[in-house]
Amino acid sequence: MEDFRFHDLRHTWASWLIQSGVPLSVLQEMGGWESIEMVRRYAHLGAEPPDRTRTEN
């Protein structure tokens, strides 16, 4: 596996938890981040995907 870093695992783990609905404060504690701002880097991953079936009027 080329260009693999430990951070890639951490990023995947945090992303999965956010997508599962884990609160940012809980993820912060679990991941050991000192500031919530660091956790918020992953917050966009918890947003609902756009509804691609909706048509514009």
C-alpha positions, 0 to 999 in steps of 0.5 A, spaced: 500 500 500 503 506 497 502 513 501 498 510 507 499 513 513 496 512 520 492 518 519 488 515 514 485 510 519 484 516 524 480 520 519 476 514 516 474 512 524 472 519 525 468 519 519 464 513 520 463 515 527 460 522 525 456 519 519 453 514 524 451 520 528 456 520 534 456 527 537 462 531 536 463 532 543 463 525 544 468 524 538 473 529 541 473 525 547 474 518 544 479 521 539 483 525 544 483 532 540 484 538 545 479 543 541 472 542 538 475 545 532 479 540 530 473 535 530 469 540 526 474 538 520 470 532 520 463 535 521 461 536 514 461 528 513 455 528 517 451 532 513 445 529 509 447 527 502 444 532 496 437 529 494 439 527 487 432 525 485 429 532 486 428 536 480 429 544 479 422 547 478 
